[in-house]
Amino acid sequence: MGSRFLIRIFPWLLSILLVGGIYWMLENKMEKDLEEAKLTLKQKNVEELIMNLGKLELMHYKFKDVIFYETLEPYIEKKYSIPGDEPVAIVQGTAFAGIDFTKVSPEDFQIGTDSVMTLVVPYPSQFSYTLSDDIRIITKSKIEKELIINAISKMVKSHDAEAIQPLELEIKEDHILMILEPVLENLTNEDVEIRFVKKD
């Protein structure tokens, strides 16, 4: 009788096990899909927050630099036959540097399940500079001092950040990281790992 009873209930047991297995698999899949959806949404939100930072200024440096004729030539009204490497003036001022987040793309973000965000950003660069009025003319060529002063003024107003790249201006990546990582972690509520790459 016991064997007959087992034979009768076996299909029911099998059905229960089968339904239970299917339910367990579906539940696991739904949980996995939900976690992936949450992760995708979180990543999109983080991407939007960070990419909206634009050019984020993080450091400034005092500098003194020599300006050569080739740098000033586009801004001098009267042209001279002077070698480009002719030193013209010594200037001093403040340079401003940071990270250009406009060059960051969605492919540069990766948020793991351990809530650690890996972010690839361009190397720190100089954004702009200001010059003090203390300009020392050192050229031996026959260029009027007023023309040099005017040319330097035009160069500054042109916002040409590459016109002056002081040798003393060494943008330290570790200094940038010390400032940037806490800013991004506070912004995103994620642990952040930053890697620098060259971006055009």
SEPA-744860 format. One record per residue (C-alpha): residue number from 1; residue in one letter; chain; x, y, z. Coordinates in Angstrom, 3 decimals, decimal comma. Each point is the difference from the previous one (the first is absolute). Layout:
{pt NUM 'a' 'A' {X Y Z}}
...
***
This chain:
{pt 1 'm' 'A' {0,000 0,000 0,000}}
{pt 2 'g' 'A' {2,902 2,270 0,839}}
{pt 3 's' 'A' {1,502 -0,444 -3,451}}
{pt 4 'r' 'A' {-3,373 0,731 -1,653}}
{pt 5 'f' 'A' {-0,313 3,168 2,067}}
{pt 6 'l' 'A' {3,449 1,114 -1,094}}
{pt 7 'i' 'A' {-0,832 -0,731 -3,607}}
{pt 8 'r' 'A' {-3,156 2,117 0,310}}
{pt 9 'i' 'A' {1,650 2,997 1,632}}
{pt 10 'f' 'A' {3,236 -0,129 -2,026}}
{pt 11 'p' 'A' {-1,409 2,058 -2,935}}
{pt 12 'w' 'A' {-1,216 2,597 2,513}}
{pt 13 'l' 'A' {3,370 0,129 1,719}}
{pt 14 'l' 'A' {1,707 0,305 -3,363}}
{pt 15 's' 'A' {-2,371 2,802 -1,019}}
{pt 16 'i' 'A' {0,598 1,845 3,284}}
{pt 17 'l' 'A' {3,782 -0,343 -0,360}}
{pt 18 'l' 'A' {-0,162 1,126 -3,625}}
{pt 19 'v' 'A' {-2,193 3,029 0,776}}
{pt 20 'g' 'A' {2,187 0,865 2,987}}
{pt 21 'g' 'A' {3,142 -0,238 -2,127}}
{pt 22 'i' 'A' {-1,481 2,201 -2,717}}
{pt 23 'y' 'A' {-1,174 2,540 2,603}}
{pt 24 'w' 'A' {3,462 0,041 1,607}}
{pt 25 'm' 'A' {1,700 0,540 -3,382}}
{pt 26 'l' 'A' {-2,437 2,758 -0,989}}
{pt 27 'e' 'A' {0,411 1,705 3,373}}
{pt 28 'n' 'A' {3,796 -0,100 -0,307}}
{pt 29 'k' 'A' {-0,174 1,348 -3,556}}
{pt 30 'm' 'A' {-2,340 2,797 1,059}}
{pt 31 'e' 'A' {2,318 0,936 2,887}}
{pt 32 'k' 'A' {3,002 -0,036 -2,331}}
{pt 33 'd' 'A' {-1,829 2,090 -2,635}}
{pt 34 'l' 'A' {-1,096 2,453 2,704}}
{pt 35 'e' 'A' {3,560 0,365 1,313}}
{pt 36 'e' 'A' {1,307 0,544 -3,546}}
{pt 37 'a' 'A' {-2,725 2,606 -0,637}}
{pt 38 'k' 'A' {0,878 1,807 3,243}}
{pt 39 'l' 'A' {3,700 -0,090 -0,901}}
{pt 40 't' 'A' {-0,693 1,364 -3,496}}
{pt 41 'l' 'A' {-2,171 2,797 1,391}}
{pt 42 'k' 'A' {2,603 0,836 2,637}}
{pt 43 'q' 'A' {2,740 0,088 -2,643}}
{pt 44 'k' 'A' {-2,039 2,321 -2,242}}
{pt 45 'n' 'A' {-0,669 2,339 2,905}}
{pt 46 'v' 'A' {3,678 0,025 0,947}}
{pt 47 'e' 'A' {1,034 0,582 -3,624}}
{pt 48 'e' 'A' {-2,345 2,981 -0,252}}
{pt 49 'l' 'A' {1,247 1,508 3,273}}
{pt 50 'i' 'A' {3,666 -0,296 -0,912}}
{pt 51 'm' 'A' {-0,230 0,995 -3,659}}
{pt 52 'n' 'A' {-1,860 3,162 1,067}}
{pt 53 'l' 'A' {3,042 1,080 2,026}}
{pt 54 'g' 'A' {1,521 1,435 -3,193}}
{pt 55 'k' 'A' {3,484 1,449 0,493}}
{pt 56 'l' 'A' {0,526 -0,508 3,719}}
{pt 57 'e' 'A' {2,698 2,294 1,349}}
{pt 58 'l' 'A' {1,883 -1,732 2,812}}
{pt 59 'm' 'A' {3,326 1,771 0,466}}
{pt 60 'h' 'A' {1,785 3,279 -0,631}}
{pt 61 'y' 'A' {3,712 0,759 -0,198}}
{pt 62 'k' 'A' {2,116 3,094 0,259}}
{pt 63 'f' 'A' {2,560 0,155 -2,801}}
{pt 64 'k' 'A' {2,641 2,095 -1,720}}
{pt 65 'd' 'A' {0,696 -0,603 -3,674}}
{pt 66 'v' 'A' {1,910 1,288 -3,018}}
{pt 67 'i' 'A' {-2,070 0,962 -3,054}}
{pt 68 'f' 'A' {1,644 -0,470 -3,394}}
{pt 69 'y' 'A' {-0,674 1,945 -3,176}}
{pt 70 'e' 'A' {-1,748 -2,917 -1,729}}
{pt 71 't' 'A' {-2,593 -0,008 2,791}}
{pt 72 'l' 'A' {-0,694 3,720 -0,284}}
{pt 73 'e' 'A' {0,293 0,349 -3,784}}
{pt 74 'p' 'A' {-3,732 -0,688 -0,715}}
{pt 75 'y' 'A' {-0,899 2,847 2,352}}
{pt 76 'i' 'A' {2,549 2,623 -1,143}}
{pt 77 'e' 'A' {-1,426 2,441 -2,532}}
{pt 78 'k' 'A' {3,344 0,824 -1,597}}
{pt 79 'k' 'A' {2,022 -2,956 -1,288}}
{pt 80 'y' 'A' {3,739 -0,329 0,592}}
{pt 81 's' 'A' {2,635 -2,255 -1,498}}
{pt 82 'i' 'A' {0,914 -1,572 3,314}}
{pt 83 'p' 'A' {0,803 -3,674 0,738}}
{pt 84 'g' 'A' {-2,893 -1,760 1,694}}
{pt 85 'd' 'A' {2,173 -1,095 2,907}}
{pt 86 'e' 'A' {0,911 3,598 0,862}}
{pt 87 'p' 'A' {-0,954 0,631 3,683}}
{pt 88 'v' 'A' {-2,200 3,077 0,212}}
{pt 89 'a' 'A' {-1,263 0,368 3,568}}
{pt 90 'i' 'A' {-0,204 -1,601 3,422}}
{pt 91 'v' 'A' {-3,478 -0,242 1,476}}
{pt 92 'q' 'A' {-1,483 -1,385 3,182}}
{pt 93 'g' 'A' {-3,480 -0,953 1,009}}
{pt 94 't' 'A' {-2,350 -2,818 0,975}}
{pt 95 'a' 'A' {-0,859 -3,081 -2,062}}
{pt 96 'f' 'A' {-3,216 -1,977 0,570}}
{pt 97 'a' 'A' {-0,171 -3,747 -0,625}}
{pt 98 'g' 'A' {-2,418 -2,901 0,379}}
{pt 99 'i' 'A' {-1,907 -2,749 -1,815}}
{pt 100 'd' 'A' {-2,015 0,557 -3,166}}
{pt 101 'f' 'A' {-3,056 -2,214 0,523}}
{pt 102 't' 'A' {-1,441 1,056 -3,365}}
{pt 103 'k' 'A' {2,396 -2,594 -1,468}}
{pt 104 'v' 'A' {-1,456 -2,817 2,118}}
{pt 105 's' 'A' {-2,400 -2,414 -1,734}}
{pt 106 'p' 'A' {-2,384 -2,711 1,338}}
{pt 107 'e' 'A' {2,592 -2,634 -0,949}}
{pt 108 'd' 'A' {2,315 1,490 2,638}}
{pt 109 'f' 'A' {-2,292 -1,062 2,876}}
{pt 110 'q' 'A' {-0,287 -3,364 1,644}}
{pt 111 'i' 'A' {-1,828 -0,692 3,273}}
{pt 112 'g' 'A' {0,558 -3,440 1,448}}
{pt 113 't' 'A' {-2,352 -1,944 2,270}}
{pt 114 'd' 'A' {2,390 0,838 2,857}}
{pt 115 's' 'A' {-0,984 3,686 -0,377}}
{pt 116 'v' 'A' {3,459 0,969 -1,222}}
{pt 117 'm' 'A' {-0,107 2,337 -2,993}}
{pt 118 't' 'A' {2,887 -0,029 -2,453}}
{pt 119 'l' 'A' {0,264 3,241 -1,937}}
{pt 120 'v' 'A' {2,368 0,776 -2,883}}
{pt 121 'v' 'A' {0,745 3,719 -0,286}}
{pt 122 'p' 'A' {2,362 2,139 -2,089}}
{pt 123 'y' 'A' {3,309 1,028 1,507}}
{pt 124 'p' 'A' {-0,140 3,269 1,977}}
{pt 125 's' 'A' {0,565 3,037 -2,195}}
{pt 126 'q' 'A' {0,401 3,751 0,264}}
{pt 127 'f' 'A' {-3,259 1,846 -0,669}}
{pt 128 's' 'A' {0,989 3,629 0,260}}
{pt 129 'y' 'A' {2,370 2,485 1,578}}
{pt 130 't' 'A' {0,173 3,569 1,190}}
{pt 131 'l' 'A' {3,048 2,271 -0,192}}
{pt 132 's' 'A' {1,061 2,677 2,427}}
{pt 133 'd' 'A' {0,899 3,506 -1,193}}
{pt 134 'd' 'A' {3,635 -0,653 0,886}}
{pt 135 'i' 'A' {1,330 -0,653 -3,528}}
{pt 136 'r' 'A' {3,727 0,182 -0,626}}
{pt 137 'i' 'A' {1,047 0,690 -3,612}}
{pt 138 'i' 'A' {3,240 -1,832 -0,818}}
{pt 139 't' 'A' {0,164 0,029 -3,803}}
{pt 140 'k' 'A' {3,016 1,604 -1,680}}
{pt 141 's' 'A' {-1,934 0,423 -3,240}}
{pt 142 'k' 'A' {-1,491 3,312 -1,075}}
{pt 143 'i' 'A' {-3,555 -0,687 1,110}}
{pt 144 'e' 'A' {-1,834 2,792 1,758}}
{pt 145 'k' 'A' {-0,777 -0,819 3,618}}
{pt 146 'e' 'A' {-3,588 1,180 -0,504}}
{pt 147 'l' 'A' {-0,508 -2,517 -2,837}}
{pt 148 'i' 'A' {1,233 -2,827 2,216}}
{pt 149 'i' 'A' {-2,264 1,017 2,891}}
{pt 150 'n' 'A' {-3,006 0,279 -2,358}}
{pt 151 'a' 'A' {0,784 -3,373 -1,577}}
{pt 152 'i' 'A' {0,202 -1,687 3,403}}
{pt 153 's' 'A' {-3,313 1,594 0,967}}
{pt 154 'k' 'A' {-1,640 -1,304 -3,212}}
{pt 155 'm' 'A' {1,461 -3,453 0,587}}
{pt 156 'v' 'A' {-1,523 -0,140 3,497}}
{pt 157 'k' 'A' {-3,393 1,253 -1,253}}
{pt 158 's' 'A' {-0,012 -2,672 -2,724}}
{pt 159 'h' 'A' {-0,280 -2,637 2,739}}
{pt 160 'd' 'A' {2,679 -2,040 -1,740}}
{pt 161 'a' 'A' {0,855 -2,402 2,830}}
{pt 162 'e' 'A' {2,870 -1,476 -2,000}}
{pt 163 'a' 'A' {1,711 3,331 -0,662}}
{pt 164 'i' 'A' {1,757 -0,305 3,324}}
{pt 165 'q' 'A' {1,092 -3,400 1,253}}
{pt 166 'p' 'A' {2,488 0,783 2,765}}
{pt 167 'l' 'A' {2,806 -2,474 0,558}}
{pt 168 'e' 'A' {-0,625 0,427 3,720}}
{pt 169 'l' 'A' {-3,618 -1,067 -0,430}}
{pt 170 'e' 'A' {0,040 -3,720 0,680}}
{pt 171 'i' 'A' {-3,509 -1,240 0,586}}
{pt 172 'k' 'A' {0,423 -2,825 2,485}}
{pt 173 'e' 'A' {-2,489 -2,814 -0,600}}
{pt 174 'd' 'A' {0,178 -1,178 3,615}}
{pt 175 'h' 'A' {-0,929 3,507 1,171}}
{pt 176 'i' 'A' {-2,967 0,022 -2,372}}
{pt 177 'l' 'A' {-1,104 -3,438 1,241}}
{pt 178 'm' 'A' {0,105 1,147 3,641}}
{pt 179 'i' 'A' {-2,476 2,744 -0,896}}
{pt 180 'l' 'A' {-2,078 -1,738 -2,682}}
{pt 181 'e' 'A' {-0,755 -3,385 1,574}}
{pt 182 'p' 'A' {-1,781 1,390 3,112}}
{pt 183 'v' 'A' {-1,978 2,411 -2,216}}
{pt 184 'l' 'A' {-1,251 -2,815 -2,266}}
{pt 185 'e' 'A' {-0,653 -2,397 2,887}}
{pt 186 'n' 'A' {-2,076 2,636 1,773}}
{pt 187 'l' 'A' {-1,856 0,754 -3,243}}
{pt 188 't' 'A' {-0,777 -3,611 -0,956}}
{pt 189 'n' 'A' {-0,046 -1,817 3,370}}
{pt 190 'e' 'A' {2,358 -2,537 -1,547}}
{pt 191 'd' 'A' {3,593 -1,003 0,647}}
{pt 192 'v' 'A' {1,883 1,398 -2,980}}
{pt 193 'e' 'A' {3,086 -1,313 -1,760}}
{pt 194 'i' 'A' {1,408 2,461 -2,544}}
{pt 195 'r' 'A' {2,283 -0,755 -2,945}}
{pt 196 'f' 'A' {1,583 2,688 -2,182}}
{pt 197 'v' 'A' {0,243 -0,414 -3,772}}
{pt 198 'k' 'A' {0,934 2,269 -2,882}}
{pt 199 'k' 'A' {-3,114 1,370 -1,693}}
{pt 200 'd' 'A' {-0,133 2,354 -2,988}}
***
